[in-house]
Amino acid sequence: MMPRLPSPNRIKTHYVYTVWEAAQALGRNRQTIIRWIKDKGLVADRGKVPWLIKGRDLKQFLGYRRAKSKTKLALHHLFCFGCKTPQEPDGKFAEYTQATPTTGMLKALCPSCASIMNKVVRRADLEAIRAKIEVAVQQANPRLVSLPAPPLNDTSAKEAQTDGKAHFR
Ligand SMILES: [Zn+2]
């Protein structure tokens, strides 16, 4: 899990922060702030060192990130890494495979780009999911139950080769 994002209220709108000051104010390390600037779209003046961040920009950035992380994925939606957005399974159909005694892997196709989407779900949530979409439950393979769930990002290549999954061809 990501640590909770600091509140934008810790930042003064009319103050200009160096990377170090921003890190201090937010209780994060400098690398995090630099990553926000380089990869996550935080606006900063990179004209000279130290980079300067306007309080207003930093506040806005934090507010946006918090709003984004609060948008909870609906139980029956899966995050599509192709579209970078949550999607309802194509044809409102998903497959559930028991992975541990209490959790399983939900698998479905993205309706807009046809990527395979995966999500770890709790067994206890399965009925609520089935109220929204059709779910084919695969019987747990006793040999697999003790294995950890596969990494979420690295399944599409392997899945494509799995046979007996005609629905996902
Ligand atoms: Zn997609």
Backbone and ligand atoms as CSV (ligand in chain L), in Angstrom:
chain,resi,resn,atom,element,x,y,z
A,1,MET,N,N,0.838,-1.212,0.000
A,1,MET,CA,C,0.000,0.000,0.000
A,1,MET,C,C,0.868,1.255,0.000
A,2,MET,N,N,0.394,2.258,-0.726
A,2,MET,CA,C,1.058,3.544,-0.701
A,2,MET,C,C,0.759,4.229,0.621
A,3,PRO,N,N,1.752,4.954,1.155
A,3,PRO,CA,C,1.443,5.737,2.356
A,3,PRO,C,C,0.385,6.771,2.006
A,4,ARG,N,N,-0.390,7.147,3.013
A,4,ARG,CA,C,-1.416,8.164,2.769
A,4,ARG,C,C,-0.791,9.453,2.252
A,5,LEU,N,N,-1.465,10.087,1.328
A,5,LEU,CA,C,-0.947,11.349,0.805
A,5,LEU,C,C,-1.148,12.442,1.831
A,6,PRO,N,N,-0.109,13.312,1.955
A,6,PRO,CA,C,-0.243,14.403,2.920
A,6,PRO,C,C,-1.356,15.364,2.498
A,7,SER,N,N,-1.906,16.041,3.476
A,7,SER,CA,C,-2.971,16.982,3.192
A,7,SER,C,C,-2.424,18.221,2.488
A,8,PRO,N,N,-3.143,18.722,1.482
A,8,PRO,CA,C,-2.724,19.963,0.812
A,8,PRO,C,C,-2.724,21.132,1.792
A,9,ASN,N,N,-3.443,20.990,2.905
A,9,ASN,CA,C,-3.512,22.093,3.880
A,9,ASN,C,C,-2.176,22.402,4.524
A,10,ARG,N,N,-1.232,21.493,4.406
A,10,ARG,CA,C,0.083,21.754,4.994
A,10,ARG,C,C,0.890,22.747,4.173
A,11,ILE,N,N,0.406,23.064,2.990
A,11,ILE,CA,C,1.159,23.911,2.070
A,11,ILE,C,C,0.566,25.309,2.028
A,12,LYS,N,N,1.454,26.303,2.065
A,12,LYS,CA,C,0.998,27.689,1.973
A,12,LYS,C,C,0.965,28.118,0.508
A,13,THR,N,N,-0.181,28.603,0.089
A,13,THR,CA,C,-0.385,28.950,-1.316
A,13,THR,C,C,0.642,29.957,-1.838
A,14,HIS,N,N,0.948,30.949,-1.033
A,14,HIS,CA,C,1.787,32.039,-1.548
A,14,HIS,C,C,3.268,31.874,-1.247
A,15,TYR,N,N,3.642,30.696,-0.836
A,15,TYR,CA,C,5.041,30.430,-0.537
A,15,TYR,C,C,5.651,29.684,-1.722
A,16,VAL,N,N,6.928,29.945,-1.986
A,16,VAL,CA,C,7.613,29.180,-3.021
A,16,VAL,C,C,8.566,28.205,-2.340
A,17,TYR,N,N,8.429,26.946,-2.652
A,17,TYR,CA,C,9.173,25.893,-1.970
A,17,TYR,C,C,10.331,25.375,-2.824
A,18,THR,N,N,11.448,25.125,-2.204
A,18,THR,CA,C,12.470,24.316,-2.866
A,18,THR,C,C,12.024,22.859,-2.695
A,19,VAL,N,N,12.648,21.959,-3.450
A,19,VAL,CA,C,12.304,20.550,-3.320
A,19,VAL,C,C,12.476,20.105,-1.869
A,20,TRP,N,N,13.578,20.548,-1.260
A,20,TRP,CA,C,13.861,20.148,0.110
A,20,TRP,C,C,12.801,20.655,1.079
A,21,GLU,N,N,12.394,21.927,0.900
A,21,GLU,CA,C,11.369,22.497,1.781
A,21,GLU,C,C,10.029,21.797,1.614
A,22,ALA,N,N,9.714,21.486,0.368
A,22,ALA,CA,C,8.454,20.778,0.123
A,22,ALA,C,C,8.487,19.417,0.811
A,23,ALA,N,N,9.625,18.753,0.695
A,23,ALA,CA,C,9.768,17.444,1.331
A,23,ALA,C,C,9.601,17.564,2.844
A,24,GLN,N,N,10.239,18.594,3.427
A,24,GLN,CA,C,10.112,18.826,4.868
A,24,GLN,C,C,8.664,19.079,5.263
A,25,ALA,N,N,8.010,19.955,4.510
A,25,ALA,CA,C,6.642,20.356,4.846
A,25,ALA,C,C,5.688,19.165,4.788
A,26,LEU,N,N,5.993,18.229,3.909
A,26,LEU,CA,C,5.061,17.118,3.696
A,26,LEU,C,C,5.510,15.827,4.364
A,27,GLY,N,N,6.684,15.858,4.980
A,27,GLY,CA,C,7.162,14.646,5.630
A,27,GLY,C,C,7.526,13.553,4.638
A,28,ARG,N,N,7.980,13.946,3.475
A,28,ARG,CA,C,8.409,12.984,2.464
A,28,ARG,C,C,9.881,13.203,2.173
A,29,ASN,N,N,10.516,12.258,1.465
A,29,ASN,CA,C,11.898,12.523,1.116
A,29,ASN,C,C,11.981,13.248,-0.228
A,30,ARG,N,N,13.155,13.775,-0.499
A,30,ARG,CA,C,13.307,14.597,-1.702
A,30,ARG,C,C,13.069,13.812,-2.975
A,31,GLN,N,N,13.463,12.532,-2.952
A,31,GLN,CA,C,13.269,11.702,-4.139
A,31,GLN,C,C,11.790,11.660,-4.546
A,32,THR,N,N,10.932,11.589,-3.529
A,32,THR,CA,C,9.490,11.546,-3.820
A,32,THR,C,C,9.056,12.814,-4.539
A,33,ILE,N,N,9.509,13.966,-4.015
A,33,ILE,CA,C,9.119,15.239,-4.624
A,33,ILE,C,C,9.669,15.324,-6.049
A,34,ILE,N,N,10.913,14.889,-6.213
A,34,ILE,CA,C,11.531,14.935,-7.545
A,34,ILE,C,C,10.768,14.032,-8.516
A,35,ARG,N,N,10.340,12.867,-8.011
A,35,ARG,CA,C,9.563,11.965,-8.867
A,35,ARG,C,C,8.228,12.592,-9.249
A,36,TRP,N,N,7.603,13.281,-8.295
A,36,TRP,CA,C,6.338,13.952,-8.610
A,36,TRP,C,C,6.559,14.945,-9.738
A,37,ILE,N,N,7.695,15.664,-9.681
A,37,ILE,CA,C,7.975,16.678,-10.697
A,37,ILE,C,C,8.281,16.008,-12.039
A,38,LYS,N,N,9.129,14.992,-12.003
A,38,LYS,CA,C,9.576,14.388,-13.260
A,38,LYS,C,C,8.505,13.511,-13.908
A,39,ASP,N,N,7.782,12.760,-13.097
A,39,ASP,CA,C,6.891,11.742,-13.667
A,39,ASP,C,C,5.410,11.984,-13.448
A,40,LYS,N,N,5.075,12.772,-12.453
A,40,LYS,CA,C,3.659,12.825,-12.074
A,40,LYS,C,C,2.990,14.154,-12.378
A,41,GLY,N,N,3.738,15.030,-13.001
A,41,GLY,CA,C,3.091,16.249,-13.469
A,41,GLY,C,C,3.052,17.408,-12.482
A,42,LEU,N,N,3.803,17.310,-11.387
A,42,LEU,CA,C,3.877,18.465,-10.481
A,42,LEU,C,C,4.665,19.574,-11.180
A,43,VAL,N,N,4.070,20.761,-11.249
A,43,VAL,CA,C,4.699,21.880,-11.939
A,43,VAL,C,C,5.794,22.471,-11.059
A,44,ALA,N,N,6.977,22.656,-11.636
A,44,ALA,CA,C,8.082,23.263,-10.896
A,44,ALA,C,C,8.937,24.067,-11.857
A,45,ASP,N,N,9.618,25.073,-11.312
A,45,ASP,CA,C,10.566,25.836,-12.110
A,45,ASP,C,C,11.899,25.109,-12.052
A,46,ARG,N,N,12.249,24.460,-13.179
A,46,ARG,CA,C,13.472,23.668,-13.215
A,46,ARG,C,C,14.596,24.432,-13.886
A,47,GLY,N,N,14.426,25.749,-14.013
A,47,GLY,CA,C,15.415,26.579,-14.699
A,47,GLY,C,C,16.772,26.553,-14.021
A,48,LYS,N,N,16.801,26.552,-12.712
A,48,LYS,CA,C,18.079,26.437,-12.010
A,48,LYS,C,C,17.888,25.655,-10.716
A,49,VAL,N,N,18.998,25.269,-10.142
A,49,VAL,CA,C,18.962,24.505,-8.903
A,49,VAL,C,C,19.041,25.471,-7.726
A,50,PRO,N,N,18.285,25.316,-6.655
A,50,PRO,CA,C,17.261,24.268,-6.504
A,50,PRO,C,C,15.996,24.561,-7.301
A,51,TRP,N,N,15.336,23.471,-7.701
A,51,TRP,CA,C,14.051,23.637,-8.374
A,51,TRP,C,C,13.068,24.292,-7.419
A,52,LEU,N,N,12.207,25.132,-7.973
A,52,LEU,CA,C,11.242,25.847,-7.131
A,52,LEU,C,C,9.815,25.428,-7.482
A,53,ILE,N,N,9.039,25.255,-6.444
A,53,ILE,CA,C,7.646,24.843,-6.620
A,53,ILE,C,C,6.760,25.880,-5.958
A,54,LYS,N,N,5.841,26.419,-6.709
A,54,LYS,CA,C,4.898,27.365,-6.126
A,54,LYS,C,C,3.941,26.607,-5.219
A,55,GLY,N,N,3.676,27.205,-4.047
A,55,GLY,CA,C,2.743,26.588,-3.110
A,55,GLY,C,C,1.418,26.244,-3.764
A,56,ARG,N,N,0.942,27.147,-4.609
A,56,ARG,CA,C,-0.347,26.937,-5.268
A,56,ARG,C,C,-0.308,25.662,-6.116
A,57,ASP,N,N,0.787,25.489,-6.858
A,57,ASP,CA,C,0.904,24.307,-7.725
A,57,ASP,C,C,0.969,23.022,-6.906
A,58,LEU,N,N,1.707,23.100,-5.798
A,58,LEU,CA,C,1.866,21.921,-4.957
A,58,LEU,C,C,0.533,21.533,-4.314
A,59,LYS,N,N,-0.183,22.542,-3.854
A,59,LYS,CA,C,-1.507,22.318,-3.253
A,59,LYS,C,C,-2.441,21.648,-4.258
A,60,GLN,N,N,-2.433,22.193,-5.453
A,60,GLN,CA,C,-3.310,21.682,-6.498
A,60,GLN,C,C,-2.969,20.231,-6.818
A,61,PHE,N,N,-1.671,19.970,-6.922
A,61,PHE,CA,C,-1.190,18.622,-7.228
A,61,PHE,C,C,-1.649,17.637,-6.153
A,62,LEU,N,N,-1.472,18.015,-4.892
A,62,LEU,CA,C,-1.854,17.112,-3.797
A,62,LEU,C,C,-3.363,16.901,-3.764
A,63,GLY,N,N,-4.103,17.965,-4.012
A,63,GLY,CA,C,-5.555,17.852,-4.014
A,63,GLY,C,C,-6.017,16.894,-5.088
A,64,TYR,N,N,-5.391,17.000,-6.256
A,64,TYR,CA,C,-5.756,16.137,-7.368
A,64,TYR,C,C,-5.429,14.685,-7.058
A,65,ARG,N,N,-4.228,14.458,-6.505
A,65,ARG,CA,C,-3.836,13.090,-6.189
A,65,ARG,C,C,-4.769,12.468,-5.165
A,66,ARG,N,N,-5.139,13.243,-4.156
A,66,ARG,CA,C,-6.027,12.710,-3.127
A,66,ARG,C,C,-7.392,12.373,-3.702
A,67,ALA,N,N,-7.895,13.277,-4.535
A,67,ALA,CA,C,-9.201,13.034,-5.135
A,67,ALA,C,C,-9.148,11.742,-5.949
A,68,LYS,N,N,-8.029,11.564,-6.664
A,68,LYS,CA,C,-7.876,10.387,-7.510
A,68,LYS,C,C,-7.832,9.111,-6.672
A,69,SER,N,N,-7.079,9.157,-5.549
A,69,SER,CA,C,-6.932,7.939,-4.773
A,69,SER,C,C,-8.205,7.629,-3.992
A,70,LYS,N,N,-9.073,8.619,-3.830
A,70,LYS,CA,C,-10.331,8.373,-3.129
A,70,LYS,C,C,-11.362,7.708,-4.033
A,71,THR,N,N,-11.181,7.853,-5.351
A,71,THR,CA,C,-12.108,7.234,-6.278
A,71,THR,C,C,-11.926,5.732,-6.188
A,72,LYS,N,N,-12.796,5.092,-5.423
A,72,LYS,CA,C,-12.630,3.664,-5.235
A,72,LYS,C,C,-13.170,2.910,-6.442
A,73,LEU,N,N,-12.471,1.872,-6.767
A,73,LEU,CA,C,-12.881,1.006,-7.851
A,73,LEU,C,C,-14.152,0.277,-7.425
A,74,ALA,N,N,-15.168,0.314,-8.281
A,74,ALA,CA,C,-16.376,-0.452,-7.987
A,74,ALA,C,C,-16.010,-1.928,-7.915
A,75,LEU,N,N,-16.731,-2.658,-7.103
A,75,LEU,CA,C,-16.411,-4.073,-6.901
A,75,LEU,C,C,-16.323,-4.852,-8.208
A,76,HIS,N,N,-17.231,-4.541,-9.122
A,76,HIS,CA,C,-17.272,-5.344,-10.351
A,76,HIS,C,C,-16.508,-4.677,-11.497
A,77,HIS,N,N,-15.767,-3.636,-11.200
A,77,HIS,CA,C,-14.920,-3.020,-12.225
A,77,HIS,C,C,-13.479,-3.474,-12.025
A,78,LEU,N,N,-12.734,-3.546,-13.118
A,78,LEU,CA,C,-11.324,-3.903,-13.047
A,78,LEU,C,C,-10.535,-2.786,-13.691
A,79,PHE,N,N,-9.324,-2.587,-13.202
A,79,PHE,CA,C,-8.503,-1.530,-13.773
A,79,PHE,C,C,-7.845,-2.037,-15.046
A,80,CYS,N,N,-8.037,-1.304,-16.156
A,80,CYS,CA,C,-7.396,-1.695,-17.410
A,80,CYS,C,C,-6.084,-0.931,-17.557
A,81,PHE,N,N,-4.985,-1.667,-17.681
A,81,PHE,CA,C,-3.681,-1.022,-17.831
A,81,PHE,C,C,-3.482,-0.487,-19.240
A,82,GLY,N,N,-4.293,-0.953,-20.176
A,82,GLY,CA,C,-4.251,-0.406,-21.533
A,82,GLY,C,C,-4.901,0.965,-21.570
A,83,CYS,N,N,-6.110,1.056,-21.030
A,83,CYS,CA,C,-6.862,2.314,-21.052
A,83,CYS,C,C,-6.513,3.200,-19.865
A,84,LYS,N,N,-5.823,2.663,-18.884
A,84,LYS,CA,C,-5.487,3.364,-17.643
A,84,LYS,C,C,-6.743,3.893,-16.949
A,85,THR,N,N,-7.760,3.103,-16.966
A,85,THR,CA,C,-8.998,3.509,-16.320
A,85,THR,C,C,-9.780,2.262,-15.916
A,86,PRO,N,N,-10.631,2.374,-14.892
A,86,PRO,CA,C,-11.433,1.206,-14.517
A,86,PRO,C,C,-12.480,0.909,-15.587
A,87,GLN,N,N,-12.720,-0.347,-15.799
A,87,GLN,CA,C,-13.678,-0.743,-16.830
A,87,GLN,C,C,-14.610,-1.825,-16.297
A,88,GLU,N,N,-15.823,-1.795,-16.801
A,88,GLU,CA,C,-16.724,-2.900,-16.527
A,88,GLU,C,C,-16.365,-4.008,-17.507
A,89,PRO,N,N,-16.354,-5.265,-17.043
A,89,PRO,CA,C,-15.958,-6.358,-17.936
A,89,PRO,C,C,-16.789,-6.401,-19.219
A,90,ASP,N,N,-16.127,-6.703,-20.300
A,90,ASP,CA,C,-16.780,-6.856,-21.587
A,90,ASP,C,C,-17.855,-7.933,-21.469
A,91,GLY,N,N,-19.042,-7.620,-21.976
A,91,GLY,CA,C,-20.130,-8.571,-21.926
A,91,GLY,C,C,-20.606,-8.852,-20.513
A,92,LYS,N,N,-20.190,-8.003,-19.582
A,92,LYS,CA,C,-20.512,-8.186,-18.158
A,92,LYS,C,C,-20.198,-9.601,-17.704
A,93,PHE,N,N,-19.057,-10.081,-18.155
A,93,PHE,CA,C,-18.661,-11.442,-17.811
A,93,PHE,C,C,-17.238,-11.469,-17.279
A,94,ALA,N,N,-17.025,-12.183,-16.203
A,94,ALA,CA,C,-15.683,-12.335,-15.643
A,94,ALA,C,C,-15.505,-13.761,-15.149
A,95,GLU,N,N,-14.262,-14.111,-14.967
A,95,GLU,CA,C,-13.938,-15.424,-14.457
A,95,GLU,C,C,-13.270,-15.248,-13.098
A,96,TYR,N,N,-13.641,-16.070,-12.157
A,96,TYR,CA,C,-13.052,-15.982,-10.823
A,96,TYR,C,C,-12.320,-17.283,-10.537
A,97,THR,N,N,-11.079,-17.184,-10.143
A,97,THR,CA,C,-10.313,-18.366,-9.769
A,97,THR,C,C,-9.837,-18.210,-8.338
A,98,GLN,N,N,-10.225,-19.165,-7.527
A,98,GLN,CA,C,-9.823,-19.138,-6.122
A,98,GLN,C,C,-8.303,-19.217,-6.040
A,99,ALA,N,N,-7.693,-18.320,-5.257
A,99,ALA,CA,C,-6.232,-18.322,-5.153
A,99,ALA,C,C,-5.780,-18.696,-3.750
A,100,THR,N,N,-6.433,-18.164,-2.770
A,100,THR,CA,C,-6.158,-18.525,-1.375
A,100,THR,C,C,-7.516,-18.874,-0.774
A,101,PRO,N,N,-7.561,-19.352,0.450
A,101,PRO,CA,C,-8.878,-19.680,1.037
A,101,PRO,C,C,-9.828,-18.480,1.065
A,102,THR,N,N,-9.298,-17.265,1.116
A,102,THR,CA,C,-10.198,-16.116,1.243
A,102,THR,C,C,-10.192,-15.181,0.034
A,103,THR,N,N,-9.272,-15.376,-0.892
A,103,THR,CA,C,-9.218,-14.468,-2.040
A,103,THR,C,C,-9.115,-15.229,-3.347
A,104,GLY,N,N,-9.435,-14.516,-4.407
A,104,GLY,CA,C,-9.306,-15.117,-5.731
A,104,GLY,C,C,-8.969,-14.060,-6.753
A,105,MET,N,N,-8.734,-14.523,-7.979
A,105,MET,CA,C,-8.385,-13.613,-9.058
A,105,MET,C,C,-9.589,-13.473,-9.986
A,106,LEU,N,N,-10.012,-12.239,-10.149
A,106,LEU,CA,C,-11.079,-11.951,-11.090
A,106,LEU,C,C,-10.430,-11.552,-12.406
A,107,LYS,N,N,-10.939,-12.126,-13.490
A,107,LYS,CA,C,-10.314,-11.887,-14.783
A,107,LYS,C,C,-11.407,-11.573,-15.786
A,108,ALA,N,N,-11.179,-10.531,-16.594
A,108,ALA,CA,C,-12.189,-10.149,-17.573
A,108,ALA,C,C,-11.517,-9.412,-18.719
A,109,LEU,N,N,-12.269,-9.220,-19.783
A,109,LEU,CA,C,-11.752,-8.471,-20.923
A,109,LEU,C,C,-12.212,-7.022,-20.840
A,110,CYS,N,N,-11.313,-6.121,-21.247
A,110,CYS,CA,C,-11.681,-4.710,-21.330
A,110,CYS,C,C,-12.592,-4.505,-22.538
A,111,PRO,N,N,-13.724,-3.823,-22.346
A,111,PRO,CA,C,-14.650,-3.631,-23.464
A,111,PRO,C,C,-14.118,-2.680,-24.532
A,112,SER,N,N,-13.171,-1.802,-24.188
A,112,SER,CA,C,-12.735,-0.864,-25.222
A,112,SER,C,C,-11.426,-1.258,-25.895
A,113,CYS,N,N,-10.512,-1.947,-25.193
A,113,CYS,CA,C,-9.257,-2.292,-25.869
A,113,CYS,C,C,-8.980,-3.795,-25.868
A,114,ALA,N,N,-9.876,-4.570,-25.273
A,114,ALA,CA,C,-9.768,-6.035,-25.290
A,114,ALA,C,C,-8.564,-6.575,-24.526
A,115,SER,N,N,-7.922,-5.742,-23.698
A,115,SER,CA,C,-6.871,-6.250,-22.806
A,115,SER,C,C,-7.495,-7.154,-21.761
A,116,ILE,N,N,-6.701,-8.097,-21.270
A,116,ILE,CA,C,-7.157,-8.885,-20.134
A,116,ILE,C,C,-6.894,-8.094,-18.864
A,117,MET,N,N,-7.919,-7.970,-18.058
A,117,MET,CA,C,-7.795,-7.241,-16.795
A,117,MET,C,C,-7.876,-8.246,-15.646
A,118,ASN,N,N,-7.067,-8.022,-14.623
A,118,ASN,CA,C,-7.054,-8.901,-13.461
A,118,ASN,C,C,-7.256,-8.093,-12.207
A,119,LYS,N,N,-7.885,-8.700,-11.241
A,119,LYS,CA,C,-8.022,-8.023,-9.948
A,119,LYS,C,C,-8.147,-9.080,-8.865
A,120,VAL,N,N,-7.437,-8.858,-7.784
A,120,VAL,CA,C,-7.593,-9.743,-6.632
A,120,VAL,C,C,-8.846,-9.315,-5.889
A,121,VAL,N,N,-9.742,-10.245,-5.658
A,121,VAL,CA,C,-10.952,-9.915,-4.911
A,121,VAL,C,C,-11.109,-10.875,-3.738
A,122,ARG,N,N,-11.860,-10.428,-2.747
A,122,ARG,CA,C,-12.120,-11.284,-1.608
A,122,ARG,C,C,-13.264,-12.236,-1.941
A,123,ARG,N,N,-13.116,-13.440,-1.507
A,123,ARG,CA,C,-14.163,-14.439,-1.708
A,123,ARG,C,C,-15.491,-13.910,-1.191
A,124,ALA,N,N,-15.413,-13.180,-0.071
A,124,ALA,CA,C,-16.620,-12.663,0.563
A,124,ALA,C,C,-17.345,-11.645,-0.316
A,125,ASP,N,N,-16.628,-11.022,-1.261
A,125,ASP,CA,C,-17.249,-10.019,-2.122
A,125,ASP,C,C,-17.856,-10.625,-3.384
A,126,LEU,N,N,-17.638,-11.901,-3.574
A,126,LEU,CA,C,-18.024,-12.529,-4.835
A,126,LEU,C,C,-19.529,-12.416,-5.086
A,127,GLU,N,N,-20.325,-12.597,-4.054
A,127,GLU,CA,C,-21.775,-12.536,-4.262
A,127,GLU,C,C,-22.202,-11.140,-4.705
A,128,ALA,N,N,-21.601,-10.113,-4.091
A,128,ALA,CA,C,-21.926,-8.736,-4.475
A,128,ALA,C,C,-21.522,-8.478,-5.922
A,129,ILE,N,N,-20.395,-9.054,-6.332
A,129,ILE,CA,C,-19.933,-8.893,-7.711
A,129,ILE,C,C,-20.898,-9.601,-8.659
A,130,ARG,N,N,-21.337,-10.770,-8.251
A,130,ARG,CA,C,-22.238,-11.547,-9.107
A,130,ARG,C,C,-23.617,-10.912,-9.224
A,131,ALA,N,N,-23.917,-9.985,-8.340
A,131,ALA,CA,C,-25.179,-9.256,-8.465
A,131,ALA,C,C,-25.105,-8.280,-9.640
A,132,LYS,N,N,-23.873,-7.921,-10.037
A,132,LYS,CA,C,-23.693,-6.923,-11.094
A,132,LYS,C,C,-23.324,-7.556,-12.437
A,133,ILE,N,N,-22.516,-8.573,-12.399
A,133,ILE,CA,C,-22.052,-9.194,-13.632
A,133,ILE,C,C,-22.079,-10.718,-13.473
A,134,GLU,N,N,-21.974,-11.385,-14.615
A,134,GLU,CA,C,-21.914,-12.834,-14.563
A,134,GLU,C,C,-20.482,-13.260,-14.231
A,135,VAL,N,N,-20.338,-14.178,-13.306
A,135,VAL,CA,C,-19.003,-14.636,-12.941
A,135,VAL,C,C,-18.947,-16.154,-13.022
A,136,ALA,N,N,-18.040,-16.650,-13.834
A,136,ALA,CA,C,-17.809,-18.083,-13.890
A,136,ALA,C,C,-16.763,-18.424,-12.845
A,137,VAL,N,N,-17.113,-19.263,-11.918
A,137,VAL,CA,C,-16.176,-19.605,-10.844
A,137,VAL,C,C,-15.412,-20.864,-11.213
A,138,GLN,N,N,-14.100,-20.720,-11.280
A,138,GLN,CA,C,-13.239,-21.870,-11.532
A,138,GLN,C,C,-12.967,-22.555,-10.203
A,139,GLN,N,N,-13.011,-23.869,-10.233
A,139,GLN,CA,C,-12.715,-24.575,-8.992
A,139,GLN,C,C,-11.265,-24.360,-8.589
A,140,ALA,N,N,-11.063,-24.216,-7.307
A,140,ALA,CA,C,-9.706,-24.027,-6.818
A,140,ALA,C,C,-8.885,-25.272,-7.102
A,141,ASN,N,N,-7.696,-25.042,-7.574
A,141,ASN,CA,C,-6.756,-26.137,-7.761
A,141,ASN,C,C,-5.979,-26.281,-6.456
A,142,PRO,N,N,-6.144,-27.410,-5.774
A,142,PRO,CA,C,-5.526,-27.546,-4.442
A,142,PRO,C,C,-4.018,-27.310,-4.474
A,143,ARG,N,N,-3.389,-27.643,-5.600
A,143,ARG,CA,C,-1.944,-27.443,-5.685
A,143,ARG,C,C,-1.597,-25.965,-5.744
A,144,LEU,N,N,-2.546,-25.167,-6.227
A,144,LEU,CA,C,-2.262,-23.743,-6.414
A,144,LEU,C,C,-2.629,-22.900,-5.204
A,145,VAL,N,N,-3.451,-23.443,-4.358
A,145,VAL,CA,C,-3.986,-22.631,-3.265
A,145,VAL,C,C,-2.893,-22.051,-2.386
A,146,SER,N,N,-1.809,-22.780,-2.224
A,146,SER,CA,C,-0.759,-22.276,-1.350
A,146,SER,C,C,0.177,-21.295,-2.052
A,147,LEU,N,N,0.042,-21.177,-3.375
A,147,LEU,CA,C,0.916,-20.252,-4.093
A,147,LEU,C,C,0.416,-18.827,-3.968
A,148,PRO,N,N,1.336,-17.878,-3.967
A,148,PRO,CA,C,0.896,-16.484,-3.945
A,148,PRO,C,C,0.225,-16.115,-5.273
A,149,ALA,N,N,-0.642,-15.134,-5.227
A,149,ALA,CA,C,-1.304,-14.680,-6.442
A,149,ALA,C,C,-0.261,-14.132,-7.412
A,150,PRO,N,N,-0.472,-14.324,-8.713
A,150,PRO,CA,C,0.495,-13.779,-9.690
A,150,PRO,C,C,0.496,-12.261,-9.668
A,151,PRO,N,N,1.614,-11.639,-10.030
A,151,PRO,CA,C,1.657,-10.172,-10.040
A,151,PRO,C,C,0.648,-9.623,-11.044
A,152,LEU,N,N,-0.009,-8.541,-10.658
A,152,LEU,CA,C,-1.115,-8.026,-11.460
A,152,LEU,C,C,-0.694,-7.541,-12.836
A,153,ASN,N,N,0.525,-7.060,-12.945
A,153,ASN,CA,C,0.912,-6.410,-14.195
A,153,ASN,C,C,1.474,-7.343,-15.241
A,154,ASP,N,N,1.687,-8.572,-14.852
A,154,ASP,CA,C,2.517,-9.405,-15.706
A,154,ASP,C,C,1.796,-10.678,-16.115
A,155,THR,N,N,0.510,-10.564,-16.353
A,155,THR,CA,C,-0.244,-11.783,-16.589
A,155,THR,C,C,-0.635,-11.980,-18.044
A,156,SER,N,N,-0.754,-10.898,-18.807
A,156,SER,CA,C,-1.380,-11.023,-20.117
A,156,SER,C,C,-0.666,-12.034,-21.015
A,157,ALA,N,N,0.657,-12.016,-21.023
A,157,ALA,CA,C,1.385,-12.931,-21.891
A,157,ALA,C,C,1.120,-14.376,-21.494
A,158,LYS,N,N,1.195,-14.632,-20.200
A,158,LYS,CA,C,0.977,-15.987,-19.719
A,158,LYS,C,C,-0.462,-16.432,-19.964
A,159,GLU,N,N,-1.409,-15.541,-19.685
A,159,GLU,CA,C,-2.816,-15.903,-19.816
A,159,GLU,C,C,-3.139,-16.303,-21.244
A,160,ALA,N,N,-2.502,-15.597,-22.186
A,160,ALA,CA,C,-2.820,-15.838,-23.588
A,160,ALA,C,C,-2.495,-17.278,-23.973
A,161,GLN,N,N,-1.530,-17.867,-23.273
A,161,GLN,CA,C,-1.131,-19.219,-23.630
A,161,GLN,C,C,-1.909,-20.293,-22.872
A,162,THR,N,N,-2.627,-19.872,-21.846
A,162,THR,CA,C,-3.361,-20.848,-21.054
A,162,THR,C,C,-4.465,-21.455,-21.902
A,163,ASP,N,N,-4.553,-22.771,-21.926
A,163,ASP,CA,C,-5.667,-23.306,-22.704
A,163,ASP,C,C,-6.879,-23.547,-21.834
A,164,GLY,N,N,-7.989,-23.873,-22.493
A,164,GLY,CA,C,-9.231,-24.043,-21.777
A,164,GLY,C,C,-9.814,-22.714,-21.339
A,165,LYS,N,N,-9.322,-21.625,-21.902
A,165,LYS,CA,C,-9.864,-20.304,-21.552
A,165,LYS,C,C,-10.387,-19.647,-22.823
A,166,ALA,N,N,-11.227,-20.403,-23.542
A,166,ALA,CA,C,-11.659,-19.955,-24.862
A,166,ALA,C,C,-12.282,-18.552,-24.812
A,167,HIS,N,N,-12.897,-18.248,-23.705
A,167,HIS,CA,C,-13.584,-16.963,-23.605
A,167,HIS,C,C,-12.618,-15.791,-23.775
A,168,PHE,N,N,-11.361,-16.005,-23.473
A,168,PHE,CA,C,-10.422,-14.885,-23.485
A,168,PHE,C,C,-9.520,-14.865,-24.715
A,169,ARG,N,N,-9.812,-15.648,-25.691
A,169,ARG,CA,C,-9.022,-15.618,-26.902
A,169,ARG,C,C,-9.287,-14.364,-27.698
L,1,ZN,ZN,ZN,-8.755,-1.188,-21.949
